[in-house]
Amino acid sequence: MGTVVSLRRQGASFPGSHQGLVAELGEGGDLAVAGGARPPHDEPYSRPLLAECDEGHLGHVHLSDELGLYPAAGTPRLARQIPGTRYSPAMGQPAPRPGGAVAEPSAPGGPALRVSALTKRFGDRAAFEDVSFEVARGEVFGFLGPNGAGKTTTVRTLGTLIAPTSGSAEVVGIPLSPQNGEAIRRRISVMPENPGLYLRLTVRENLELFASLYGLRRPGARIAGALEAVRLADRSEDRCGRLSKGLRQRVGLARALLNDPEVMFLDEPTSGLDPVAAREVHELINGWRQRGVTVFLTTHRLEEAERLCDRVAILNTRLRSVGSPKDLRARLFGGSLVVETASPLLDARAVFGSVAAVREWSEGDHGAYVLSVADPRQAAPDVARAVVAAGADLVSLAESQHSLEDVYLQLIDQDGSVPR
């Protein structure tokens, strides 16, 4: 027999027919409504409620009519208890869990994330394998890869939602382990592609619910600050179901700010947004960087990663490359110049062969040439002089610009296969 609990609205008991409603907290963490009448018709169904346990802990439970949690008497139904919600009411902090003391974070000067040979397997299939990288504090770090490459599984692992198969990691200086999960979660936030808001609750009610799950006491100021940060203070009383997708994404970002995280994991934060809404999210991310928050960004928008990220990692089950977009371009493609003349050179081989900095060259259409050089800035003056000395009219001379998309496609194509 599980622990018997009584249900009440936060700050007040249920009126009238609700006072006899009881529930049972089972061994598996499920909450079974064990009786009581249906609520009055004017009672909103979707509200954050408190489950007050006899043993002196509090656990938030969300009751809604869609789940059938107001059954007829004698017809128990099950509702999942939201994980991580067992609090000590005396301190407003999570009750200690078995398994020993929680590790303290290392000195602030260390990296925000340190990952070494991390691997996650599901049976015979590797979601990601032998992944190693570091992310500096205050860095916007892009995590790129095709569908099925292991990006979301990596985020779930570093966010303590699933355990790795092998390897090690530190998150904000705390070793990744089951006993340290709660300490890590207090210092990070994870925003999935779908923010998972309760659509019948207002923006403020959603944030109040999630603030309580973090164990925040008197969270009013924190909620007001989060709403101000995402420019939603004037929409706080709107129901989330009436908001556009872009506004819901901003509510999700406000929720991610509630615990003042050191690291934010953002999974496709601009997916499905129009250019204006996406730009607003970009501005928020840049603002967090300036405040010293580390942002771990997974995205399929390569131009977004190039614009926002200090460095990127390209994953295809295994880590293919890590570096700044500029360094990756130089590493993969080297330096090159594009030369355009008014008409084709009579003897291009002689012209470019006379320039020591030119390694090789190729001819394009209509008097355009691509030159491979070690340092484009140093080579450009010599190339210009050689073209003019040959009697040609130089139209343009510029450094060739490869995009992050070029780097991404080149690395993924080298693998020969893309996970599906």
Steps between C-alpha positions, in 0.01 A plus 500: 500500500644836398493820697153655519495868408234767487471740208454873542546809289819692576425751774142380563300185555257371242153646542192290554514160344879504463573460869457124492727441202794278590777332306756230550870532423608158378842339506563589136443871556149495352217688658164322502191708562307281739158657518312827533244666280556688179579871546232761444453611139648840571818348643789519248631152432861584417656650812822430690408313818695392803510140617561520876650177625459368853876466531547875463606540138339696222471390141346696215242318291316636200136391470311540175169382360670351191669244723177413677633587843161592645341155484173386639523372855669162529669521159870575568712638218877541476692819445877518471664698773723767348857385580729689732223652710550361849576807714559566863241765591714624785782622277344513153787280380504146367507233765830309510509184292684181575835443345744720688598864489456703185820627339566873509584681175862569419655847487324749270805518272447150361297416189122494516497157335776241477419181308742208461440189287128514578291224343134407512371173359149362476561131461725452198436849363727790592311827540836677531846356551836611642404869512747743660492880517508796740278807514627818666287698741308773322542334160222441245581150379322359195428128474427404140424176323243318284184343640589192703859613560458499881466872575186484715622184675822683588300787648281260697812329632675820606170620648495187725181364343669180381824334611794453263621150415866593543730798517488796735386862511490800731214749489578837668789323670285218645574142390213349305362221719163390640570635849594841357198528274303735721798729561560525124134565419495792742773672297376433146182530300384301199255635245383232255374580151144476634502701825222285654286774647159448657277669244205562734718684748607860459859594435546598865331183631733286288803680639367475857457126458850446367651734758347281769659193341837671539415557867506878464334676792328832427585480129311816403809711435670219310192449280469874436866514398467202265192650336679832458805325351289339225278807460179330610413702810186634331381150406537336840126449551437353153432129476783321322255325267416838347861596425679462168779245475760776517353634824481149647869456422568818694297368794716187484811717509362690798447169677860405423616819676312442825779321683767747377689222317871493434444285189196508272436210262284626213374235257387660170373820670403663168341196335188605311540870581470778243808719439385775739432257789829319430690830513347577839624164632846577358503832686413322824783249453749778431382675816559187708849467356576855617379403850740204507242224454623197306262405217513150348303536176383217276365619167451402138526863393864528399481873431365537855794308643746705296345825623467406868762244596854558621579140410309207354526123518384281212368162614412197293485241782872573539635852529624610159651838586500779761605861454389849406328528161801694371750237620293216356486671161875554500568145618280340238539726199817702561536849357391600153461808283247562224637707211271646233633666185313682223600227255681166537878518547702405197740288708356446847759233579785746453323779691417298810816288478702816554343558843682293765201506740268322252498125562253407228223661299193416297309690234129569515267675258537845346847589622465374859781310673526334840848498654609284795732696730636469854406853610249685280579845646873467435457344155241748364740791418740270308213346304362843409839621375550184291159535331553869421856431375351249253294782348164372630222714643445394862131518589510357852727318741351356818550230756279199436241457778388150589195486725448282804256307283789414264701373798205301636416333168863418430548328837169312487561389141839362601320258734327342204175438690261704708303351792124474446 
